[in-house]
């Protein structure tokens, strides 16, 4: 079946069960799924029920869509994303983004767990992204353009919406939260990066490292969605300390960060909701 028909079938299934088009979609990374517990009047759709929807197999990813109100803004929340290292193609892992883009959702908000490359960044820090480095060796826009909404050659200078970035930082100040601005570099995984690769990434100007987010934001931006991303530092990247890296450590640290992330994103959504009042 053609890709665009698969997108249309997935969207038809979801929209039959959710009558309101969300203002924003929130993607929750490893260990951050607890934010969905704050949703009021939730409608829950497991990924397994949605036609053609890829399944999330990574630890700490529940694998379901949750729709409802977060601080009086109607949102869609993805509890778990798909990763290139799971064996999916770039078209597969960005399939949900294209469904949301076709639906007309205007804001794409991503969160992820990351390793700290910048030596000033500590585990538990929240880093709002203003740029990224795609070190995954491919691009999700390669191939046939599937939709009229998707720009073929998008300018990536301002992929991360500067107004949303300012709103998030204002939300942090209002709630006495500390956030940093940073550049995210994406590797394919699933192996963690080597100390030499982290030294290279630091030389390139990266502050945090992970295995997700970049393909999604490229597609969301190409479809005209406003993009915001926040990275929660789970640990120091390879070689910064002598400690061995593990997925269990990442999930533990991210579960502790859920409270701060919820406050930050609620504040951001409140400001998004006030934009057109």
Order of alpha helices (4+ residues) and beta strands (2+ residues): alpha-beta-beta-beta-beta-alpha-alpha-beta-beta-alpha-beta-alpha-beta-alpha-beta-alpha
